[in-house]
């Protein structure tokens, strides 16, 4: 996909289409790490640590299946 930069005030920006944002799970509040090797510009979303994501997923699963988990524990 080829893109052109867009003027934003005295700066330039690039518009990222919604399907790409959804694919990468990025929204307007996602912080991005920007790097370059002199030839390429690389944007990487800064994510919560893996441990925090696993804890959050486990808490959601335990809440959603509390009754079944208690029956299995007996």
Buried (B, 14 or more C-beta within 10 A) or exposed (E): EEEEEEEEEEEEEEEEEEEEBEEBEBEEEEEEEEEEEEEEEEEEEEEEEEEEEEEEEEEEEEEEEEEEEEEEEE
